[in-house]
Amino acid sequence: MKPVAIIGGGITGLTAAFYLKQNHIPAVVLEAAERVGGVIQTIRRNGYLAEYGPNSILETSPVIANLVRDLGLEGRRLYSEPRAEKRYIVRDKKAHAVPGSAVDFLRTPLFSMSAKMRLLAEPFIRSGAEDLEESIAQFVERRLGREFLDYAIDPLVAGIYAGNPRRLSVPQAFPKLHKLEQRYHSLILGQVLGARERKRSGEVSKQSAKKFSFDNGLQVLIDGLQANLGEAIETDAHIDVLRREGDGWLVELEKGWDVRQIECSAVLLAVPSHKIAALKIPGITPEEMEPLRQVHYPPVASVVLGFRRADVAHPLDGFGMLIPEKENLSILGALFSSSLFPKRAPEGEVTITCYLGGARAPELPTQSPEALVKLVVQDLAAVLGIRGQPTFQHVAVYRKAIPQYNVGYGKIRSVMNDMETKAPGLFVAGQARDGVSLGDSIISGHNVGGRIQNFLAAHDPKAAQLETVAA
Ligand SMILES: Cc1cc2nc3c(=O)[nH]c(=O)nc-3n(C[C@H](O)[C@H](O)[C@H](O)COP(=O)(O)OP(=O)(O)OC[C@H]3O[C@@H](n4cnc5c(N)ncnc54)[C@H](O)[C@@H]3O)c2cc1C
């Protein structure tokens, strides 16, 4: 049986390969970089642990827990410390805890009394039309009021998408909010009533899902997948050209000066959308893929700093803090990494991870690492009362970090759907299509594995013994 070629060895591609292997379908992961993992990478230095990009995974679906179990990594998984549940939002340069109950909500200085009263009106506000595509800013202003947009949703959007709330689309980027409004005519009522449905499906809302990493950071997951897949992974393998060969495919593999062709039964594209648009694919013109090149991926810098505990006035008793744009700070937010997971800093020290840039300030990540550290130290001094200089620093910059599901993104998804229809055996998965979080990518890799299995069962006579699985 010819292998399935998986282009891109990030978490999506690796999860898909793992799924196929579990179902006895050969696959080869072709990764352009010298290592797999994509934006997931961890280093440990001088007793500190720093993540280059993502820090934790939300366990929103049993698919995620099953991957960890099937890789034999349950013993190394660390759920975030219960005391790190608290989240802060900054207002007037002070970190305020996000209220966890109705009483806390009434007491919090994060929102004015008029904003609180405005929220009570939410269940009585009429739903928008089903086909209305609003930005998240328009939607929240309409349902919850301006202050809630500025001091709750704007910072949240910065934390998830590093995006612009005036451009991100509700049905595309926050489909669950869109459905809540359509189904229950109220977000508040929908939160309460929707809980029963989620319980039935085993899904967990992002607000209540458990967060986890591993004893040695998220790299453990990548190492586990790599060890399992072994020789099915080829690194330094840049793919530019796909060809058709009978019912199957030929993937042209460039490795330095060496160019080889691999015959395969199907091809999965698990790469960012602009990388898909750069491929030569038979039957699909560059013009058809042009919208994929246009997707906005703003840059993000991740700055991990260590400090002596005694130099930080704030108790760091939580997950981290998010920063509204109105606060005019450089950072989008900060994670209190050593409060979230143990052994992220030596005894008596703490680690804080900050993100800068995004759609809010795309010019910032172009600055030098030293300048970025300086900006972060200034912000942390203002909000968390940090006095000394960092005892540890690590800076990583992603020039194209996270795809923005802006108003009109449905067109991008249609292009990917059409590609699959026009070129049978070609599949597209990952961040640009199925959601921007790690959990979304794991689910995407798992689901596309099932779709490939079904395709092969229907089209490849040698794979006739393969079972068709529920999509
Ligand atoms: C700074 C940052 C922080 C984040 N924090 C979090 C977080 O805390 N929690 C969370 O849930 N999510 C987080 N995310 C999002 C999450 O990391 C991504 O959604 C996820 O890692 C995407 O995985 P992927 O496999 O789809 O893509 P990628 O990781 O981008 O992998 C794609 C791979 O394809 C390879 N490739 C590209 N072109 C080619 C080609 N032509 N041939 C061969 N290979 C190619 C690339 O080298 C890369 O390895 C963060 C993202 C960033 C950037």
The ligand as an ORCA input file, in Angstrom:
! r2SCAN-3c Opt
* xyz 0 1
  C       3.381     32.517     19.831
  C       2.263     31.511     19.821
  C       1.689     31.125     21.029
  C       0.648     30.187     21.036
  N       0.133     29.792     22.238
  C      -0.803     28.799     22.275
  C      -1.212     28.220     23.524
  O      -0.686     28.538     24.607
  N      -2.189     27.272     23.491
  C      -2.759     26.845     22.326
  O      -3.672     26.000     22.368
  N      -2.341     27.322     21.113
  C      -1.371     28.265     21.065
  N      -0.897     28.723     19.854
  C      -1.460     28.150     18.610
  C      -0.867     26.742     18.295
  O       0.492     26.709     18.599
  C      -1.095     26.386     16.830
  O      -2.478     26.426     16.548
  C      -0.611     24.995     16.423
  O       0.671     24.731     16.928
  C      -0.660     24.856     14.904
  O      -0.155     23.618     14.526
  P      -0.079     23.193     12.996
  O       0.508     21.834     12.958
  O      -1.431     23.349     12.371
  O       0.863     24.266     12.285
  P       2.417     24.595     12.462
  O       2.861     24.423     13.863
  O       2.609     25.934     11.826
  O       3.161     23.487     11.591
  C       3.265     23.547     10.188
  C       4.561     22.854      9.777
  O       4.622     22.792      8.362
  C       5.958     22.989      7.957
  N       5.944     23.424      6.537
  C       5.515     24.617      6.042
  N       5.624     24.622      4.697
  C       6.110     23.419      4.340
  C       6.429     22.809      3.062
  N       6.244     23.458      1.899
  N       6.931     21.543      3.063
  C       7.097     20.853      4.217
  N       6.811     21.382      5.441
  C       6.320     22.640      5.497
  C       6.463     24.054      8.924
  O       7.870     24.068      8.988
  C       5.808     23.601     10.234
  O       6.629     22.721     10.973
  C       0.157     29.642     19.805
  C       0.742     30.034     18.593
  C       1.796     30.946     18.592
  C       2.437     31.320     17.287
*
